[in-house]
Amino acid sequence: MRDYGKVSPKFWTGRTGKAIKAEGMEAVLVAMYLMTSPHADMLGVYYLPTVYIAHDTGLPLAGACKGLDGCIKAGFCAYDRALELVWVRKMALYQIGGALQLKDNRVKAVEKAFLELPVCEHLRGFYALYRAHFHLPAHPGIVDAEQAPLQPLASQEQEQEQEQEQEQEQEQKQEQDKASPRLAAGRKGNAAELLLAEYGVGAELARDFIAHRLAKKSPITKTMLAGLVREAAAAQLTVAQAVQLCIERNWQGFKAEWVAGSKAVVPGSVRTAPMYVPKEQRRTAGLVIESTATRLV
């Protein structure tokens, strides 16, 4: 366990900090926890099941998941859900400090910690971001690592300038969208696809879901997706599985109670799932929900 963790005051005023606050108080609490967690290390890549977050912060599990999702949306961290590994993107920058000289004793310590990381979806991003900063060697788990682009870390002043430039670009895009509704629709589709990709929804399935929602005149928003993520977790399904069910059963949204008692959807598997009947029909016809064996292909 670390004796202390460094948190920059710019957390509250920077673009990422503001984006986290926009996601709600759960996201703010989880962000602060990720930087000071007793399970964290200096690299900011560490094992962290969501139950740890709930236990240590006092949040209910749903609140911990919501807060983590908010941090992911804000670009503060990434999460490998299969391995339950979190990567707080700029944590190594603040915990270790500025760029290290090759003869600095800390280089060896960082190298050792990096090479001990398990093969996960964070490796390439971490290597590209910190390779030059900490003189990192190629990790055996990275394919063609030598071709990974170098992205030297910016100073805090440069980050502020970049944030201002990004805000100006965003304002310009908003003006363009007002002038061209078709261009705006294309951008929203791309943004929705990227948003779904953060939760493991493949490109083809994401495009199908976007088209499905547009057909129902219900665009994909962060609020809508947060609800879907929450309900999918309650039903013990992945987001991709919940999305697939929405398309296959022509549902506009998703509720855990609609698949209550069912197991996670695995293509080609047989499971028992309750047939959903609207409340109005149940009242008027006195129908009873019966389980039907369903094969998903």
C-alpha positions, 0 to 999 in steps of 0.5 A, spaced: 500 500 500 502 506 498 503 511 503 500 517 499 498 519 492 498 526 489 492 529 486 493 536 482 489 542 484 488 542 476 483 536 477 477 541 479 479 546 473 481 542 467 477 540 461 477 533 464 475 535 471 469 539 468 467 533 464 467 528 470 463 533 474 458 533 468 457 526 469 455 527 477 457 526 484 459 519 483 464 520 478 467 525 482 468 521 488 470 515 484 475 519 480 478 521 487 478 514 489 482 512 483 488 517 484 488 515 492 486 508 492 490 503 497 490 498 491 493 503 486 500 503 484 505 509 481 503 507 473 496 507 475 494 501 471 492 496 477 487 490 479 480 494 481 474 490 481 468 494 482 466 491 488 472 494 491 470 501 489 463 500 492 466 497 499 472 503 499 467 509 497 461 507 501 457 507 494 452 502 492 455 497 487 450 501 482 453 507 484 460 505 483 459 502 476 455 509 474 461 513 477 466 509 473 462 509 467 462 517 468 470 517 469 471 513 462 466 517 458 470 523 461 477 520 458 479 520 465 481 512 465 480 506 461 477 499 464 479 492 462 472 489 464 475 482 462 481 482 467 478 488 471 484 492 470 483 500 471 488 505 467 488 512 470 491 515 464 495 521 467 496 518 474 504 516 472 505 523 470 503 526 477 505 520 481 512 519 478 513 526 476 516 529 469 520 526 464 526 522 467 533 522 465 536 515 462 540 515 468 535 516 473 534 510 478 527 511 477 527 508 470 529 501 472 523 501 477 518 504 472 521 499 467 520 493 472 513 495 473 511 496 466 514 489 464 510 486 470 503 488 467 499 483 464 497 483 457 491 487 457 487 492 452 491 498 456 498 496 454 499 499 447 496 506 450 500 506 456 506 504 452 505 510 446 503 515 451 509 514 456 515 510 452 519 516 451 517 519 457 520 514 462 525 510 456 520 504 456 522 498 453 518 494 448 513 489 452 512 482 450 505 483 450 505 488 445 505 486 437 509 490 433 511 495 439 516 498 436 511 501 431 507 504 436 507 512 435 511 516 440 506 521 444 510 525 449 506 528 455 505 535 455 506 540 461 500 542 465 501 549 461 501 545 454 495 541 457 491 548 458 493 551 451 490 544 448 484 544 452 482 551 450 484 549 442 479 543 443 474 548 446 474 553 440 474 547 435 468 544 439 465 551 438 466 551 431 463 544 430 457 547 433 456 553 428 457 548 422 452 543 425 447 549 425 448 551 418 448 543 416 443 539 419 446 533 415 453 534 417 451 534 424 447 527 423 453 524 421 457 527 427 452 524 432 452 517 429 460 517 429 460 520 436 455 514 438 459 509 435 465 511 439 461 511 445 458 504 444 465 502 443 468 504 450 463 499 452 465 493 448 460 494 442 463 492 436 463 497 430 457 493 426 453 492 432 454 499 434 451 501 427 446 497 427 443 499 434 444 506 431 440 505 425 435 501 430 434 507 435 434 512 429 428 508 426 424 509 433 426 517 433 430 516 439 438 518 438 443 515 443 445 519 448 450 519 454 444 519 459 440 513 455 447 509 454 448 510 462 441 507 463 442 501 459 449 500 462 446 500 469 440 495 467 445 491 463 449 490 469 443 488 473 441 483 468 448 480 469 449 482 461 454 485 457 452 492 454 453 488 447 449 483 449 443 488 451 444 492 445 443 485 441 437 483 445 434 490 443 435 489 436 433 482 436 426 484 440 425 490 437 426 494 444 427 501 444 430 501 450 432 495 455 430 493 462 433 488 467 426 485 469 425 484 461 430 478 462 429 477 469 432 470 471 436 469 464 443 468 464 448 472 460 447 471 452 452 467 448 451 466 441 449 459 439 447 457 447 440 455 449 437 459 455 431 460 458 428 467 458 421 470 460 417 472 454 416 480 455 408 482 455 406 489 456 403 491 463 396 493 459 396 486 456 397 483 462 391 487 465 386 486 460 387 479 458 390 476 464 396 473 461 401 469 465 409 470 463 411 463 461 419 461 460 420 459 453 427 456 450 430 461 446 436 459 441 440 465 440 444 465 433 
